[in-house]
Amino acid sequence: MKYYKNLSINESDFSVQKQGRCIHLTAIEYQLFLTLLDHSGYICSRNFLLASAWHITMPIQTRTVDVHIAKLREKLDLGPDDLKTVMGRGYTLSMQKSCGTSRSLGESLYSDR
């Protein structure tokens, strides 16, 4: 079991609950959220997220990550300080405790540039 703020993530049955209420996520949304959660505090580039959730390892230009991030924000009711867009770099899920600045992850292999 993993936790993020008021969310409970059960990896054995791929479920997410908010205050005891089950939240339906698609398989891609679930994998995307787990990737962000496992790398909270890091900036994950779009290409890193594509590799993690979609298993696409070649750099491509697509807005599909942006669309799925928007759906995650809505479904999980994540505020602007929880799941941040880092312009020109990617996305970061804030850590539950403040740990200084965000670090970059996936930039060398999966840079969007």
C-alpha positions as CSV (number, residue, x, y, z in Angstrom):
1,M,0.0,0.0,0.0
2,K,1.2,3.5,-0.9
3,Y,-0.2,6.8,0.3
4,Y,-0.2,10.3,-1.1
5,K,-2.0,12.9,1.0
6,N,-5.6,11.6,1.3
7,L,-5.1,8.9,-1.4
8,S,-4.5,5.2,-0.8
9,I,-2.9,3.3,-3.6
10,N,-3.2,-0.5,-3.5
11,E,-0.7,-2.1,-5.9
12,S,-2.0,-5.6,-5.5
13,D,-5.4,-4.8,-7.0
14,F,-4.4,-1.6,-8.9
15,S,-6.9,0.6,-7.0
16,V,-6.9,4.1,-5.8
17,Q,-9.1,5.3,-3.0
18,K,-9.8,8.8,-1.6
19,Q,-11.1,8.8,1.9
20,G,-12.5,5.3,1.4
21,R,-14.1,6.0,-2.0
22,C,-12.8,4.1,-5.0
23,I,-11.5,6.3,-7.8
24,H,-11.6,4.7,-11.3
25,L,-8.4,5.2,-13.2
26,T,-7.6,3.7,-16.6
27,A,-4.5,1.4,-16.7
28,I,-2.5,4.2,-18.3
29,E,-3.6,6.8,-15.7
30,Y,-2.8,4.4,-12.9
31,Q,0.7,3.7,-14.3
32,L,1.3,7.4,-14.9
33,F,0.3,8.2,-11.3
34,L,2.5,5.5,-9.9
35,T,5.5,6.7,-11.9
36,L,4.9,10.3,-10.6
37,L,4.4,9.0,-7.1
38,D,7.6,6.8,-7.2
39,H,9.5,9.9,-8.4
40,S,7.9,12.6,-6.4
41,G,10.0,15.6,-6.0
42,Y,11.7,14.9,-9.4
43,I,10.8,16.5,-12.7
44,C,9.7,13.8,-15.1
45,S,9.9,14.7,-18.7
46,R,7.1,13.8,-21.1
47,N,9.3,11.3,-22.8
48,F,10.2,9.7,-19.5
49,L,6.5,9.4,-18.7
50,L,5.8,8.0,-22.2
51,A,8.5,5.3,-21.6
52,S,7.1,4.5,-18.2
53,A,3.4,4.3,-19.0
54,W,3.3,3.6,-22.7
55,H,6.7,1.9,-23.1
56,I,7.6,4.3,-25.9
57,T,11.4,4.8,-25.8
58,M,12.0,7.0,-28.8
59,P,11.6,10.7,-28.4
60,I,8.3,11.9,-30.0
61,Q,6.2,15.0,-29.9
62,T,2.7,14.3,-28.5
63,R,0.2,15.9,-26.2
64,T,-1.2,12.6,-24.9
65,V,0.8,13.0,-21.7
66,D,-0.7,16.4,-21.1
67,V,-4.2,15.1,-21.6
68,H,-3.7,12.2,-19.2
69,I,-2.1,14.6,-16.6
70,A,-5.2,16.8,-16.8
71,K,-7.5,13.8,-16.3
72,L,-5.4,12.7,-13.3
73,R,-5.6,16.2,-11.7
74,E,-9.4,16.1,-12.2
75,K,-10.0,12.5,-11.0
76,L,-7.7,12.7,-8.0
77,D,-8.5,16.3,-7.2
78,L,-4.9,17.2,-7.1
79,G,-4.3,20.9,-6.5
80,P,-1.9,23.2,-8.4
81,D,0.8,22.6,-5.7
82,D,0.5,18.8,-5.9
83,L,1.0,18.0,-9.6
84,K,2.9,20.8,-11.2
85,T,3.8,21.5,-14.8
86,V,7.4,22.6,-15.1
87,M,7.4,24.6,-18.4
88,G,9.6,23.1,-21.0
89,R,10.7,20.2,-18.8
90,G,7.8,18.0,-17.7
91,Y,5.8,17.3,-14.6
92,T,6.5,16.9,-10.9
93,L,4.4,15.4,-8.1
94,S,5.2,17.3,-4.9
95,M,6.6,15.4,-2.0
96,Q,4.4,15.2,1.0
97,K,7.1,17.0,3.0
98,S,9.1,19.9,1.7
99,C,12.6,18.8,0.7
100,G,14.0,21.8,-1.1
101,T,14.1,22.1,-4.9
102,S,12.9,19.6,-7.5
103,R,15.4,17.4,-9.1
104,S,15.4,16.3,-12.8
105,L,14.8,12.7,-13.8
106,G,14.9,11.2,-17.2
107,E,16.5,14.2,-18.8
108,S,19.4,12.4,-20.4
109,L,17.5,9.5,-21.9
110,Y,14.1,11.0,-22.4
111,S,14.6,14.7,-22.7
112,D,11.8,16.5,-24.6
113,R,14.4,18.7,-26.4
